[in-house]
Amino acid sequence: MTKTTDRNLKYDIIRAVAIFFVVCGHSIGPVVDISNQQAAGFDWIKIYFTFTGAFVPVFVMLSGGLLLSRQETFSKVFKHRFKRVIIPFFFWSFIVYTSSFFYHGGHSFLQCLTGYTHDIFVGDVHEVYWFVYMILALYLVTPFLCTIVQSKEKNDIYLLLFIVAVLIAGKCFPRFIPLSWWHNQISTWLLFFVVGHYIANKLQYRSWFKVASIIGFIVLWAICCYLDIMHLEEGVYDLIRIMAFISVYCLFLAIAPQKCNPTVTNGVSCLSKYSYGIYLSHIMFIPFFVKLPVFKTIPLCVSPLCLAFCAVMTCLIILLILDKIGLGKISR
């Protein structure tokens, strides 16, 4: 009980906003498809994708900020972290896979079960579930990273410099397979994870942090919007985009309040609490809501926001019901 009174609302706000915009990002494609318009003709869609794409890294940075300052052991990771991730994942991924299987003309439950068993181990249940495999991999290295960043004062800086150096090297030498593989698969998410810790525990309490975060956010996102409108390829501004993603995390740490009135606190904390369940289940509801006639009357530029709101609220209601009937382990 004592933990809830000391709870920092700032981190709940970040998690709540992040899950909404993750769902929003997954809503853009269905909205464009249903509108029968070409996505390439809309510069705002590329900007939408870039901005909403920042919030998965925000989740990773938040995890790093909260975990790397703790005493995480491998036994704790397997008994606690893995359990909290895997149990809801198996439940919702099976529902998503089963509904998709029979919708596309599957013939038997045995075939469905066989396909699911294969696809869940190769990471092919649904395209949005890549995050689960990535975060589990980060959890595996968390005890090792905790040892590094906590053993000496500047070890986190040295670790960040090493990751950034390899990241840049992978960009400079894309044909050198070991570096390019590291760049594409590992270093970016390790960077977000470790930098999340460094910013949350070392930088956010500096006197200049708030002003620098606001200015950095404005400048970096202005550059990203310009590059998106100019239709430049990803390789040209990958590093700028990574910095822009980090600036979103910094901005929320800088301006989000630590405490608020009870009504807002309860709402934000509820959305934060069920954010993982919302992530796992929302993909079942987006195809349903986007086909409703009302979405054809909503301006295209705000349709993803409306669709995300409907999907998030529906998931939240279902997850609350599951929690009330004693199924909390699969709802959050």
C-alpha positions as CSV (number, residue, x, y, z in Angstrom):
1,M,0.0,0.0,0.0
2,T,2.8,2.4,0.7
3,K,4.1,2.2,-2.9
4,T,0.9,3.7,-4.4
5,T,1.2,6.8,-2.2
6,D,4.7,7.4,-3.4
7,R,3.9,6.6,-7.1
8,N,5.2,9.1,-9.6
9,L,2.3,10.1,-11.9
10,K,4.8,11.3,-14.5
11,Y,5.7,7.7,-15.5
12,D,2.0,6.7,-15.7
13,I,1.3,9.7,-17.9
14,I,4.1,8.7,-20.3
15,R,2.9,5.1,-20.5
16,A,-0.8,6.2,-21.0
17,V,0.1,8.7,-23.8
18,A,2.5,6.2,-25.4
19,I,-0.1,3.4,-25.6
20,F,-2.7,5.8,-27.2
21,F,-0.3,6.9,-29.9
22,V,1.0,3.3,-30.5
23,V,-2.6,2.3,-31.3
24,C,-3.0,5.5,-33.3
25,G,0.0,4.5,-35.4
26,H,-1.6,1.1,-36.1
27,S,-4.8,2.9,-37.1
28,I,-3.3,5.0,-39.9
29,G,-3.0,2.2,-42.5
30,P,-6.6,0.9,-42.1
31,V,-8.0,4.5,-42.2
32,V,-6.1,5.2,-45.4
33,D,-7.2,1.9,-47.0
34,I,-10.8,2.4,-46.2
35,S,-10.7,6.0,-47.6
36,N,-9.7,4.7,-51.0
37,Q,-7.0,7.3,-51.3
38,Q,-3.4,7.0,-52.0
39,A,-1.2,7.3,-48.9
40,A,1.7,8.5,-50.9
41,G,-0.2,11.7,-51.8
42,F,-0.4,12.9,-48.2
43,D,2.6,14.4,-46.5
44,W,0.8,14.4,-43.2
45,I,0.6,10.7,-43.2
46,K,4.4,10.3,-43.3
47,I,4.6,12.8,-40.4
48,Y,1.9,10.9,-38.6
49,F,3.8,7.6,-39.0
50,T,7.1,9.2,-37.9
51,F,5.5,10.8,-34.8
52,T,3.5,7.8,-33.7
53,G,6.5,5.6,-34.3
54,A,8.3,7.5,-31.5
55,F,6.2,5.9,-28.8
56,V,7.4,2.3,-29.0
57,P,10.9,3.7,-28.3
58,V,9.4,5.8,-25.5
59,F,8.1,2.6,-23.9
60,V,11.6,1.1,-24.2
61,M,13.2,4.2,-22.7
62,L,10.7,4.2,-19.9
63,S,11.5,0.5,-19.1
64,G,15.2,1.3,-19.1
65,G,14.6,4.3,-16.8
66,L,12.7,2.2,-14.3
67,L,14.7,-1.0,-14.4
68,L,18.4,-0.2,-14.8
69,S,18.4,1.7,-11.5
70,R,17.1,-1.4,-9.6
71,Q,18.8,-4.6,-8.4
72,E,17.6,-6.9,-11.2
73,T,18.8,-10.5,-11.1
74,F,18.3,-13.3,-13.6
75,S,16.0,-15.1,-11.2
76,K,13.8,-12.0,-10.8
77,V,13.7,-11.5,-14.5
78,F,12.5,-15.1,-15.1
79,K,10.1,-15.3,-12.2
80,H,8.6,-11.8,-12.5
81,R,9.3,-9.9,-15.7
82,F,8.9,-12.9,-18.1
83,K,5.8,-14.1,-16.3
84,R,4.1,-10.7,-16.6
85,V,4.9,-10.5,-20.3
86,I,4.4,-14.1,-21.5
87,I,1.1,-15.0,-19.8
88,P,-1.0,-12.1,-21.3
89,F,0.9,-12.6,-24.6
90,F,0.0,-16.3,-25.0
91,F,-3.7,-15.5,-24.1
92,W,-4.2,-12.6,-26.5
93,S,-2.0,-13.8,-29.3
94,F,-4.0,-17.1,-29.4
95,I,-7.3,-15.2,-29.6
96,V,-5.9,-12.9,-32.3
97,Y,-4.5,-15.8,-34.3
98,T,-7.6,-18.0,-33.9
99,S,-10.0,-15.2,-35.0
100,S,-7.8,-14.4,-38.0
101,F,-7.4,-18.1,-38.9
102,F,-11.1,-18.9,-39.1
103,Y,-11.9,-15.5,-40.7
104,H,-9.6,-16.4,-43.6
105,G,-11.2,-19.8,-44.1
106,G,-9.4,-22.1,-41.7
107,H,-11.0,-25.6,-41.6
108,S,-10.1,-27.1,-38.2
109,F,-9.1,-26.2,-34.7
110,L,-6.2,-28.7,-34.9
111,Q,-4.8,-26.9,-37.9
112,C,-5.2,-23.6,-36.1
113,L,-3.4,-24.9,-33.0
114,T,-0.6,-26.4,-35.1
115,G,-0.1,-23.1,-37.0
116,Y,-0.2,-21.0,-33.8
117,T,2.4,-23.3,-32.1
118,H,4.7,-22.8,-35.0
119,D,4.2,-19.1,-35.6
120,I,4.5,-18.0,-32.0
121,F,8.0,-19.5,-31.8
122,V,9.1,-17.9,-35.1
123,G,7.5,-14.6,-34.2
124,D,4.9,-14.7,-36.9
125,V,1.6,-14.6,-35.0
126,H,0.9,-10.9,-35.9
127,E,3.2,-8.2,-37.2
128,V,2.6,-5.9,-34.2
129,Y,3.8,-8.5,-31.7
130,W,7.5,-8.0,-32.6
131,F,7.7,-5.7,-29.6
132,V,7.1,-8.6,-27.2
133,Y,10.1,-10.6,-28.5
134,M,12.3,-7.4,-28.4
135,I,11.4,-6.5,-24.8
136,L,12.0,-10.1,-23.7
137,A,15.5,-9.9,-25.2
138,L,16.1,-6.6,-23.4
139,Y,14.9,-8.2,-20.1
140,L,17.4,-11.0,-20.6
141,V,20.3,-8.5,-20.7
142,T,18.9,-6.3,-17.9
143,P,20.8,-7.9,-15.1
144,F,24.1,-7.6,-17.1
145,L,23.4,-3.9,-17.9
146,C,22.4,-3.2,-14.3
147,T,25.8,-4.5,-13.2
148,I,27.6,-2.2,-15.7
149,V,25.7,1.0,-15.1
150,Q,25.7,0.6,-11.3
151,S,29.2,-0.5,-10.7
152,K,30.9,2.9,-11.4
153,E,29.7,6.5,-11.8
154,K,30.4,7.0,-15.5
155,N,29.9,3.5,-16.8
156,D,26.5,4.4,-18.3
157,I,28.1,7.2,-20.3
158,Y,30.8,4.8,-21.6
159,L,28.2,2.2,-22.5
160,L,26.1,4.8,-24.4
161,L,29.2,6.0,-26.3
162,F,30.0,2.4,-27.3
163,I,26.5,1.7,-28.5
164,V,26.3,5.0,-30.4
165,A,29.7,4.3,-32.0
166,V,28.6,0.9,-33.3
167,L,25.3,2.4,-34.4
168,I,27.1,5.0,-36.5
169,A,29.6,2.5,-37.8
170,G,26.8,0.3,-39.0
171,K,25.4,3.3,-40.9
172,C,28.7,4.2,-42.4
173,F,29.5,0.6,-43.5
174,P,26.1,-1.0,-44.3
175,R,27.7,-3.8,-46.4
176,F,29.7,-5.1,-43.5
177,I,27.3,-7.7,-42.2
178,P,28.3,-7.9,-38.5
179,L,27.9,-4.1,-38.1
180,S,24.8,-3.8,-40.2
181,W,23.1,-6.7,-38.3
182,W,24.0,-5.1,-35.0
183,H,22.7,-1.8,-36.2
184,N,19.4,-3.2,-37.5
185,Q,18.6,-5.7,-34.8
186,I,20.2,-4.7,-31.5
187,S,22.0,-1.4,-31.1
188,T,19.1,0.9,-31.6
189,W,16.9,-0.7,-28.9
190,L,19.9,-1.0,-26.6
191,L,20.5,2.7,-27.1
192,F,16.9,3.5,-26.2
193,F,17.0,1.3,-23.2
194,V,20.2,2.6,-21.7
195,V,19.6,6.3,-22.6
196,G,16.2,6.0,-20.9
197,H,18.0,5.2,-17.7
198,Y,20.6,7.9,-18.1
199,I,18.0,10.6,-18.8
200,A,15.6,9.6,-16.1
201,N,18.2,9.2,-13.4
202,K,21.0,11.6,-14.4
203,L,19.6,14.4,-16.5
204,Q,16.0,15.2,-15.7
205,Y,16.9,16.8,-12.3
206,R,19.3,19.3,-13.9
207,S,18.2,23.0,-13.9
208,W,18.5,23.3,-17.7
209,F,16.7,20.1,-18.6
210,K,13.2,21.4,-19.0
211,V,14.2,24.3,-21.4
212,A,16.6,22.1,-23.3
213,S,14.0,19.4,-23.7
214,I,11.4,21.8,-25.1
215,I,13.8,23.4,-27.5
216,G,15.3,20.1,-28.6
217,F,11.8,18.7,-29.2
218,I,10.7,21.6,-31.4
219,V,14.0,21.8,-33.4
220,L,14.3,18.0,-34.0
221,W,10.7,17.5,-35.0
222,A,10.8,20.5,-37.3
223,I,13.7,18.9,-39.1
224,C,11.9,15.5,-39.2
225,C,8.8,17.0,-40.7
226,Y,10.8,18.8,-43.3
227,L,12.7,15.6,-44.2
228,D,9.4,13.7,-44.4
229,I,7.8,16.3,-46.7
230,M,11.0,16.2,-48.9
231,H,10.5,12.4,-49.2
232,L,14.0,11.6,-48.3
233,E,14.9,8.0,-47.7
234,E,15.2,6.7,-44.1
235,G,18.9,6.2,-44.3
236,V,19.5,9.9,-44.7
237,Y,18.0,10.9,-41.4
238,D,17.9,7.8,-39.3
239,L,20.1,9.3,-36.6
240,I,18.1,12.5,-36.5
241,R,14.9,10.5,-36.2
242,I,16.4,8.6,-33.2
243,M,17.3,11.8,-31.5
244,A,13.7,13.1,-32.2
245,F,12.3,10.0,-30.6
246,I,14.5,10.6,-27.5
247,S,13.3,14.2,-27.4
248,V,9.7,13.0,-27.0
249,Y,10.8,11.1,-23.9
250,C,12.7,14.1,-22.6
251,L,9.8,16.4,-23.2
252,F,7.4,14.2,-21.1
253,L,9.9,13.9,-18.3
254,A,10.3,17.6,-18.3
255,I,6.7,18.8,-18.4
256,A,4.6,15.9,-17.0
257,P,3.5,16.6,-13.4
258,Q,4.4,14.2,-10.6
259,K,1.0,14.6,-8.9
260,C,-2.5,15.7,-10.1
261,N,-6.1,15.8,-8.8
262,P,-7.5,12.4,-7.8
263,T,-9.8,12.0,-10.8
264,V,-7.1,12.6,-13.4
265,T,-4.7,10.4,-11.4
266,N,-7.1,7.5,-11.3
267,G,-7.8,7.7,-15.0
268,V,-4.2,8.0,-16.1
269,S,-3.1,5.3,-13.6
270,C,-5.8,3.0,-15.0
271,L,-4.7,3.5,-18.6
272,S,-1.1,3.0,-17.6
273,K,-1.9,-0.2,-15.6
274,Y,-3.6,-1.9,-18.6
275,S,-1.3,-0.5,-21.3
276,Y,0.2,-3.9,-22.1
277,G,-3.2,-5.5,-22.3
278,I,-4.3,-2.8,-24.6
279,Y,-1.3,-3.3,-26.8
280,L,-1.9,-7.0,-27.1
281,S,-5.7,-6.8,-27.8
282,H,-6.3,-3.6,-29.8
283,I,-5.6,-5.1,-33.1
284,M,-8.8,-7.1,-32.9
285,F,-10.9,-4.0,-32.7
286,I,-9.4,-1.6,-35.2
287,P,-10.7,-3.6,-38.3
288,F,-14.2,-3.6,-36.8
289,F,-14.4,0.1,-35.9
290,V,-12.8,1.4,-39.2
291,K,-15.6,-0.2,-41.2
292,L,-18.3,1.7,-39.4
293,P,-20.0,4.3,-41.7
294,V,-19.2,7.1,-39.3
295,F,-15.5,7.0,-40.1
296,K,-16.2,7.9,-43.7
297,T,-17.6,11.2,-42.5
298,I,-14.7,12.1,-40.3
299,P,-11.8,14.1,-41.8
300,L,-9.0,11.8,-42.8
301,C,-6.4,13.7,-40.8
302,V,-8.2,13.1,-37.5
303,S,-9.6,9.6,-38.3
304,P,-6.6,7.7,-36.8
305,L,-7.1,9.6,-33.5
306,C,-10.8,8.8,-33.4
307,L,-10.2,5.2,-34.3
308,A,-7.5,4.8,-31.7
309,F,-9.7,6.3,-29.0
310,C,-12.5,3.8,-29.8
311,A,-10.1,0.9,-29.8
312,V,-8.4,1.9,-26.6
313,M,-11.6,2.5,-24.7
314,T,-13.1,-0.8,-25.9
315,C,-9.9,-2.7,-24.8
316,L,-9.9,-0.9,-21.5
317,I,-13.5,-1.8,-20.7
318,I,-12.8,-5.5,-21.5
319,L,-9.6,-5.6,-19.5
320,L,-11.3,-4.0,-16.5
321,I,-14.0,-6.7,-16.7
322,L,-11.4,-9.5,-16.9
323,D,-9.6,-8.0,-13.9
324,K,-12.8,-7.8,-11.9
325,I,-13.6,-11.5,-12.5
326,G,-10.2,-12.6,-11.3
327,L,-8.3,-12.7,-14.6
328,G,-5.9,-10.0,-13.8
329,K,-2.9,-11.9,-15.1
330,I,-4.1,-11.8,-18.6
331,S,-5.4,-8.3,-18.5
332,R,-2.2,-6.4,-17.7
